[in-house]
Amino acid sequence: MDYFNFLTPGDIRLKGSRIGIETILYEYIDRGRTPEEIAQTYTSLTLEQVYATILYYLQNKNKISEYMKNWIEHGHRMREEQRLNPPPVSEKLQQLRAERKANKQVNESEISN
């Protein structure tokens, strides 16, 4: 059975889903979760697909370790970019939080006086 869609060298997904192999491998390698736990969490996948992903990793450890390293680095870059250039809605939410906090402090000050 063919388990994967190789969309690009940096984007391998499980057939019939939008879940990338990095999702399963992160749970397995970094979080120490069993294949059964992973299949219970990602209910759109079968236990067979989870095991196939782990087997693919074990058979291609160097290549997939590099894939995972690139995935993690990409995530860090994207979070840093978002931190440096937050979307307008994020800035608006931060402004609203600051206003609420200021109003709460004013109200508490008035109550205590």
C-alpha positions as MATLAB code, in Angstrom:
seq = 'MDYFNFLTPGDIRLKGSRIGIETILYEYIDRGRTPEEIAQTYTSLTLEQVYATILYYLQNKNKISEYMKNWIEHGHRMREEQRLNPPPVSEKLQQLRAERKANKQVNESEISN';
ca = [
       0.000    0.000    0.000;
       1.213    3.501   -0.802;
       0.906    5.612    2.367;
       2.338    8.995    1.437;
       1.858   11.974   -0.851;
       5.225   13.585   -1.590;
       4.021   17.111   -2.339;
       7.505   18.651   -2.142;
      10.763   17.449   -0.585;
       9.743   19.393    2.540;
       6.072   18.371    2.591;
       5.211   14.695    2.938;
       1.629   13.926    3.917;
      -0.328   10.830    4.668;
      -2.593    9.847    1.787;
      -6.212   10.742    2.332;
      -5.384   13.392    4.953;
      -3.802   16.783    5.372;
      -1.559   15.474    8.148;
       2.176   15.624    7.486;
       4.548   12.919    8.631;
       6.195   15.501   10.896;
       3.060   15.562   13.048;
       3.247   11.848   13.750;
       7.022   11.810   14.098;
       7.014   14.755   16.504;
       4.560   12.872   18.726;
       6.616    9.680   18.471;
      10.187   11.019   18.691;
       9.894   14.165   20.795;
       6.888   13.401   22.977;
       7.499    9.654   23.362;
       3.939    8.720   22.470;
       3.090    5.209   21.334;
       1.617    4.529   17.889;
      -1.659    3.638   19.591;
      -1.766    6.963   21.464;
      -1.007    8.843   18.249;
      -3.781    7.034   16.354;
      -6.222    7.850   19.166;
      -5.265   11.539   18.992;
      -5.439   11.795   15.189;
      -8.644    9.892   14.576;
      -8.596   10.516   10.807;
      -5.545    8.226   10.618;
      -5.420    4.480   11.019;
      -2.995    2.704   13.301;
      -1.506    1.188   10.135;
      -0.740    4.673    8.772;
       0.968    5.638   12.025;
       3.101    2.496   11.993;
       3.899    3.027    8.286;
       5.128    6.545    9.067;
       7.328    5.327   11.909;
       8.695    2.512    9.743;
       9.415    4.979    6.934;
      11.328    7.113    9.442;
      13.298    4.121   10.760;
      14.212    3.004    7.225;
      15.240    6.530    6.172;
      16.537    7.928    9.453;
      19.159   10.335    8.068;
      16.886   11.751    5.374;
      13.851   12.093    7.663;
      15.926   13.473   10.550;
      17.004   16.260    8.165;
      13.336   16.714    7.119;
      12.330   17.064   10.784;
      15.198   19.473   11.505;
      14.091   21.659    8.577;
      10.457   21.511    9.752;
      11.411   22.632   13.274;
      13.645   25.440   11.948;
      10.863   26.599    9.616;
       8.448   26.728   12.549;
      10.915   28.813   14.583;
      11.430   31.226   11.662;
       7.681   31.626   11.121;
       7.026   32.304   14.822;
       9.840   34.865   14.916;
       8.532   36.535   11.753;
       5.052   36.691   13.245;
       6.456   38.117   16.484;
       8.317   40.828   14.578;
       5.445   41.527   12.171;
       2.210   40.653   13.949;
      -0.986   40.713   11.902;
      -3.187   43.792   12.495;
      -5.753   41.740   14.409;
      -3.060   40.715   16.932;
      -2.110   44.323   17.528;
      -5.788   45.252   17.994;
      -6.255   42.415   20.521;
      -3.166   43.529   22.466;
      -4.517   47.083   22.527;
      -7.911   45.876   23.811;
      -6.233   43.788   26.537;
      -4.167   46.777   27.647;
      -7.281   48.970   27.751;
      -9.212   46.397   29.794;
      -6.328   46.003   32.208;
      -6.071   49.788   32.625;
      -9.852   50.056   33.166;
      -9.767   47.248   35.723;
      -6.963   48.967   37.649;
      -8.884   52.263   37.635;
     -12.045   50.525   38.867;
     -10.149   48.684   41.617;
      -8.502   51.945   42.669;
     -11.883   53.705   42.865;
     -13.352   50.867   44.930;
     -10.518   50.911   47.445;
     -10.819   54.688   47.968;
];
